Amino acid sequence: MNEQQAVVLLSGGLDSTTVLAIAQSQGFTCHCLSFQYGQRQVVELERARRICGHYGVQRHLILRVDLGAIGGSALTTEQEVPKDRPFDAMDQEIPVTYVPGRNILFLAHALSWAEVMGASDIFLGINAVDYSGYPDCRPEFLAAFAQMANLGTKAGVTGRPFHFHAPLLRLSKKEIILRGKALGVDYGLTHSCYDPVGDLACGRCDACRLRLQGFRDAGLSDPAGYVTKDISR
């Protein structure tokens, strides 16, 4: 395949959908990779399917990685998801919604798929500004992973290095939303909630609060469905 092929990690959320739109705007033919990893918010996978259909991606692959069997996170166990946390408290400590090894495993699968198809570019939606304290959303992590990838793959050691694109890395949620809107992203297709009620986002978990505040800061209304959109508490 030509060098304009890319693997895009797609959760079905706001950030990864924006990244997909960015990759396509840069001329890449996109192959999207999603995961059923034991998460409680499986509604995001249905949203990922819809998003892939909307964007006409080349292929959408959903892999099963059973992190639920390992546990250790409020997203993969019955542990309570934190609600109504103040914004200034979200990056003070690593929250219980951190999933041990998740981005490492997701990127490893993306790397494997890219190498098989002959693609050199991998896009992901990590963010080091509004990131809730996750250590695997930092530039240092991505730089280290990229170095490892190019040392430990046939492609990397034979002159076809991988390039990891994280275009949202240093953007605020407001800036991400405005970037997506400029590219025509329909955020009504996306889902970001950690603890949904059916198809509705709870409006109270960290992910919902950061998203809603981002839309408010951008002067826009979030088109997604919520149980509550009141983030004043």
Protein Blocks (a to p, Z undefined) as FASTA:
>chain_A
ZZkbccdddehiaklmmmmmmmmmnopacddddddehiaklmlmmmmmmmmmmnopabdc
dddddfklngopaklmmbdcdehiafklmmmpccfkbcghklmmmmmmmmmmmmmnopab
dcdfbdfklnnopaklcfklmmmmmmmmmmmgfklmnopacddddfklmgcfklmmmmmm
mnopafklpcfbfbdghjbcehlamklmmmmmmmmmnopacfbdcfbfcfkZZ
